Amino acid sequence: KVGELLGIVSIPTPIEGIDRKILAAFLPKALFLLISGLLSALLINHFLQRFLNQREVAEAELQQTQKQLEKENQHTQAIMASMNEGVVVINPEGTIQQVNPKLEQLTGRTEAALLHQPIDSLFVEAELFQTQLLSMQGGHDGKGKTGRLSSDLSLLNQSGEVTPVHLSGSLLQQTGHSFEGTVLIVHDISTRLRDSEERFRAITQSTNEGIISIDSQGGVIFWNRGAERIFGYAFDEIRGMGLTTIIPERYRAAHNHAIQRIVARGEERITGSAVDMEGLHKEGHEIPISLSLSRWSKNGEIHFSGVISDISKRRAEELA
């Protein structure tokens, strides 16, 4: 019939044909990019989650380590506080970094007053201590071995009073060929020295032999009753005087030269054997004596001690 719809025919236009071609070329690339983006997002999320997990583990380990260090530090502090010896930690420059209560007691100073002070300021023999400290530090060979320090020194307190102490030390926290500090143990030996001196005096005062000691300058620092009987001088009279006081004039130059040689060069030829000679009495007459001289060191200084026998009777018998 005229005007009846028989169907619809689609006739492609040039524009529709172009769009389909473009879509056909772009779609695979778009899908690839989409899939790549999704995979990248998944990988990033995986590694991010892994990083966050590792960070949490690291933070937990760090907190555990910090707690352990705090616990160890508290333990160390408790040990130091309970020690009967003074403890002081110094850095490589020789300044005080840490002390314990016993050292505060020995020095009469608080920890705040001691921190960052030079360690050698605590000792009368500051130069000697510095030499010993440098020697100890020089003994570190970087192979796990360390130099050691062991010395008797005089500790100064805030009031200027002196306490005899024994000082021992070792290097702290070696890393390769370096060290990060030194720990020193300060032991009060005043009681021990008093006991030792009392025993020494009891022994030396009971003998008939004369026992004397002189310092490196030749001054008398000890003189027992035997020496008083032989030479006529009380200790208070001869204390600090030169030993040449009891040596006849003809022997004095040789005696002084020998003492100076031993002090300067460390020679020991005149020590260790008895020598018969004459001594000079307070009243001016000479006495035949036998002298045995020995040397010893205290705080790096050379001292001498002598045992003197009055051989007047033996000499008379020889001449008879």
WOGINOR-V476527 format. One line per field, one symbol per residue. ss: DSSP state (~ for helix, > for strand, _ for the rest). phi: phi as a letter, one per 40 degrees, with the letter a starting at -180 (. if undefined). A space follows every 50 residues. Layout:
ss = ???
phi = ???
//
This chain:
ss = _____________~~~~~~~~~~~~~~~~~~~~~~~~~~~~~~~~~~~~~ ~~~~~~~~~~~~~~~~~~~~~~~~~~~~~~~~___>>>>>____>>>>>_ ~~~~~~~___~~~~___>~~~~>__~~~~~~~~~~~~~_________>>> >>>>>>_____>>>>>>>>>>>__>__>__>>>>>>>>_~~~~~~~~~~~ ~~~~~____>>>>>____>>>>>_~~~~~~~___~~~~___>~~~~>_~~ ~~~~~~~~~~~~~~~________>>>>>>>_____>>>>>>>>>>>>>__ >>>>>>>>>>_~~~~~~~~_
phi = .cgcccibbcbccdccccccccccccdccccccccccccccccccccccc ccccccccccccccccccccccccccccccccccbcbbbbcccgbcbabb dccdcccgbcccccdgccccccbccccccdccccccccccbgbgcbcbba acbbcccccgcbbcbbbbaacbfcbgcbabibbbbbbcbccccccccccc ccccccccccbbbbcccgccbaacccccccbgccdccbdgccccdbbddc bcccccccccccccbgcbccbgbcbcabbbcdchccbcbbbbbbbabbfg bcbbbbbbbcbdcccccccc
//
